């Protein structure tokens, strides 16, 4: 089994499905998020990790369109740098928002 990268996933998706029309690829992402939602509600669900992987693959495929950022890894690195520099307010349910006035 190989170690996939964002680039190899993009290449596979383009070879398999072609360059995506962004909204069509987004619709597929929404479908996969729905499947993840169903998996999360099942107790226990053996395929949560697989559904998360489907969501990630679909999100990466959106980035293969000509209208989107081509270098997703660079964008993820940049965004994580921003996120790490922000202050976060965590709610009781575990969700969070960054505090405005910090690094936006």
Rosetta silent file (secondary structure, phi, psi, omega in degrees, C-alpha in Angstrom):
SEQUENCE: XXXXXXXXXXXXXXXXXXXXXXXXXXXXXXXXXXXXXXXXXXXXXXXXXXXXXXXXXXXXXXXXXXXXXXXXXXXXXXXXXXXXXXXXXXXXXXXXXXXXXXXX
SCORE:     score description
SCORE:     0.000 S_00000001
   1 L     0.000  133.219 -177.032    0.000    0.000    0.000 S_00000001
   2 L   -89.782  160.557  173.153    1.406    3.381   -0.980 S_00000001
   3 L   -91.751  114.065 -178.831    1.484    6.596    1.004 S_00000001
   4 L   -79.697  150.923  173.921   -0.744    9.028   -0.830 S_00000001
   5 L  -123.791  169.296  176.681   -0.069   12.727   -1.039 S_00000001
   6 H   -56.733  -42.789 -178.985   -2.301   15.588   -2.063 S_00000001
   7 H   -62.615  -45.034 -178.110   -0.527   15.585   -5.446 S_00000001
   8 H   -68.603  -32.573  176.908   -1.014   11.832   -6.068 S_00000001
   9 H   -68.176  -43.067  177.149   -4.682   12.087   -5.078 S_00000001
  10 H   -59.837  -46.190 -178.799   -5.161   15.027   -7.464 S_00000001
  11 H   -60.975  -45.178  178.886   -3.441   13.136  -10.281 S_00000001
  12 H   -61.218  -45.851 -177.695   -5.571   10.025   -9.685 S_00000001
  13 H   -63.570  -41.886  178.263   -8.791   12.045   -9.533 S_00000001
  14 H   -65.995  -43.610  178.055   -8.009   13.929  -12.749 S_00000001
  15 H   -62.272  -35.637 -175.648   -7.001   10.693  -14.514 S_00000001
  16 H   -84.867  -45.260 -171.774  -10.164    8.978  -13.276 S_00000001
  17 H  -112.808  -12.966 -175.375  -12.793   11.745  -13.399 S_00000001
  18 L    88.260  175.611  177.200  -11.188   14.528  -15.431 S_00000001
  19 L   -70.145  126.406 -172.664  -10.692   18.148  -14.405 S_00000001
  20 L   -78.958  149.111  165.021  -13.718   18.940  -12.275 S_00000001
  21 L   -81.222  124.607 -169.302  -16.268   21.657  -12.735 S_00000001
  22 H   -53.357  -44.778 -176.625  -16.020   23.203   -9.246 S_00000001
  23 H   -69.096  -35.072  177.200  -19.708   23.207   -8.329 S_00000001
  24 H   -64.964  -43.452  178.084  -20.209   19.607   -9.516 S_00000001
  25 H   -64.863  -36.356  176.334  -17.206   18.518   -7.451 S_00000001
  26 H   -64.008  -40.750  178.574  -18.610   20.481   -4.502 S_00000001
  27 H   -61.181  -39.794  177.399  -21.942   18.663   -4.859 S_00000001
  28 H   -65.744  -39.426  176.109  -20.079   15.338   -4.661 S_00000001
  29 H   -58.741  -44.641  179.015  -18.260   16.594   -1.555 S_00000001
  30 H   -61.316  -39.792  177.391  -21.624   17.403    0.042 S_00000001
  31 H   -60.361  -44.609 -179.717  -22.855   13.894   -0.784 S_00000001
  32 H   -67.941  -35.912  175.501  -19.795   12.392    0.919 S_00000001
  33 H   -62.489  -38.575  176.433  -20.255   14.657    3.968 S_00000001
  34 H   -61.711  -41.512  177.707  -23.813   13.306    4.173 S_00000001
  35 H   -65.242  -36.665  175.709  -22.496    9.749    4.145 S_00000001
  36 H   -63.791  -41.079  178.359  -20.070   10.696    6.927 S_00000001
  37 H   -58.752  -43.793  178.344  -22.991   12.119    8.902 S_00000001
  38 H   -63.337  -44.377 -179.650  -24.847    8.821    8.598 S_00000001
  39 H   -62.170  -38.408 -179.225  -21.745    6.872    9.651 S_00000001
  40 H   -67.970  -27.557 -179.925  -21.255    9.105   12.706 S_00000001
  41 H   -80.346  -18.144  179.117  -24.813    8.469   13.875 S_00000001
  42 L   -81.296  138.338  179.991  -24.382    4.706   13.782 S_00000001
  43 L  -123.355  120.364  -18.926  -23.064    3.137   16.949 S_00000001
  44 L   -81.647  153.856  176.974  -20.558    1.637   16.407 S_00000001
  45 L  -111.308  126.801 -178.790  -19.648    2.507   12.844 S_00000001
  46 L   -86.691  -10.459 -173.566  -16.740    0.694   11.280 S_00000001
  47 L  -113.546   21.927  178.691  -16.492    2.956    8.268 S_00000001
  48 H   -61.455  -46.353 -179.011  -16.085    6.422    9.792 S_00000001
  49 H   -60.751  -40.327  178.774  -12.421    6.616    8.750 S_00000001
  50 H   -64.485  -40.054  178.744  -13.327    5.561    5.200 S_00000001
  51 H   -68.127  -38.005  175.163  -16.036    8.233    4.997 S_00000001
  52 H   -61.969  -42.318  178.348  -13.608   10.881    6.299 S_00000001
  53 H   -60.781  -41.821  177.409  -11.166    9.770    3.601 S_00000001
  54 H   -59.551  -41.519  179.005  -13.889   10.152    0.940 S_00000001
  55 H   -62.360  -44.977 -179.653  -14.532   13.710    2.154 S_00000001
  56 H   -63.184  -45.811  179.982  -10.816   14.536    1.978 S_00000001
  57 H   -60.724  -43.655  179.274  -10.418   13.037   -1.506 S_00000001
  58 H   -64.932  -39.881  178.144  -13.439   14.980   -2.784 S_00000001
  59 H   -64.376  -40.727  177.998  -12.159   18.231   -1.268 S_00000001
  60 H   -64.460  -38.749 -179.093   -8.772   17.688   -2.897 S_00000001
  61 H   -63.881  -35.964  176.001  -10.459   17.005   -6.243 S_00000001
  62 H   -56.974  -39.013 -179.969  -12.220   20.390   -6.090 S_00000001
  63 L   -69.045   -4.883  178.123   -8.747   21.920   -5.923 S_00000001
  64 L   -86.896   -7.281 -179.521   -7.906   20.308   -9.263 S_00000001
  65 L   -76.710  156.655 -179.561  -10.181   22.670  -11.172 S_00000001
  66 L   -65.925  -18.642 -177.446   -8.705   25.601  -13.026 S_00000001
  67 L   -88.842   -6.974 -173.126  -10.641   28.018  -10.805 S_00000001
  68 L  -111.929  169.403  176.986   -9.159   26.774   -7.545 S_00000001
  69 L   -62.226  126.584 -178.736   -5.813   26.870   -5.803 S_00000001
  70 L   -79.239  -34.790 -177.358   -3.554   24.335   -7.490 S_00000001
  71 L   -98.750   83.220 -176.501   -1.110   23.894   -4.616 S_00000001
  72 H   -65.197  -38.111 -179.479   -3.363   22.643   -1.854 S_00000001
  73 H   -59.287  -43.569  178.786   -0.458   21.561    0.363 S_00000001
  74 H   -63.224  -40.868  179.420    0.905   25.108    0.401 S_00000001
  75 H   -65.016  -40.649  178.109   -2.583   26.452    1.162 S_00000001
  76 H   -65.042  -44.614  179.133   -3.043   23.955    4.017 S_00000001
  77 H   -60.346  -44.372  179.988    0.380   24.823    5.445 S_00000001
  78 H   -62.880  -46.249 -178.139   -0.409   28.548    5.247 S_00000001
  79 H   -64.521  -40.130  178.449   -3.851   28.103    6.824 S_00000001
  80 H   -66.207  -34.125  175.271   -2.469   25.962    9.647 S_00000001
  81 H   -62.828  -43.314  176.181    0.154   28.619   10.329 S_00000001
  82 H   -62.168  -49.548 -178.678   -2.658   31.169   10.612 S_00000001
  83 H   -59.281  -41.184 -179.284   -4.746   28.835   12.787 S_00000001
  84 H   -66.541  -25.944  179.295   -1.823   28.121   15.120 S_00000001
  85 H   -86.719   -8.275 -179.232   -1.333   31.856   15.614 S_00000001
  86 L   -85.432  158.443  169.390   -4.964   32.514   16.510 S_00000001
  87 L   -95.515  139.926 -174.754   -6.578   32.496   19.905 S_00000001
  88 E  -120.875  142.337  173.178   -9.517   30.079   20.119 S_00000001
  89 E  -109.945  114.414 -177.398  -12.668   30.019   22.207 S_00000001
  90 E   -96.390  129.590  178.321  -13.813   26.441   22.749 S_00000001
  91 L   -83.358  169.249  179.619  -17.487   25.843   23.501 S_00000001
  92 L   -60.140  -30.471 -178.547  -18.833   23.211   25.862 S_00000001
  93 L   -82.676    1.022  177.684  -19.718   20.976   22.889 S_00000001
  94 L    93.918   -9.978  175.551  -16.089   20.971   21.698 S_00000001
  95 L   -80.879  164.768 -175.881  -16.599   23.257   18.693 S_00000001
  96 E  -151.333  158.882  170.376  -14.667   26.528   18.546 S_00000001
  97 E  -130.121  149.879  174.951  -14.282   29.889   16.857 S_00000001
  98 E   -77.868  149.914 -177.238  -11.210   32.018   16.685 S_00000001
  99 L   -81.762  121.648  179.110  -11.398   35.160   18.739 S_00000001
 100 L   -65.275  141.888 -177.305  -11.750   38.256   16.561 S_00000001
 101 L   105.481  -17.593  171.446   -9.078   40.792   17.230 S_00000001
 102 L   -86.429 -151.216  175.225   -6.362   38.157   17.182 S_00000001
 103 L   -74.244  117.377 -179.821   -4.847   37.058   13.890 S_00000001
 104 L   -92.891    0.000    0.000   -7.767   36.962   11.420 S_00000001
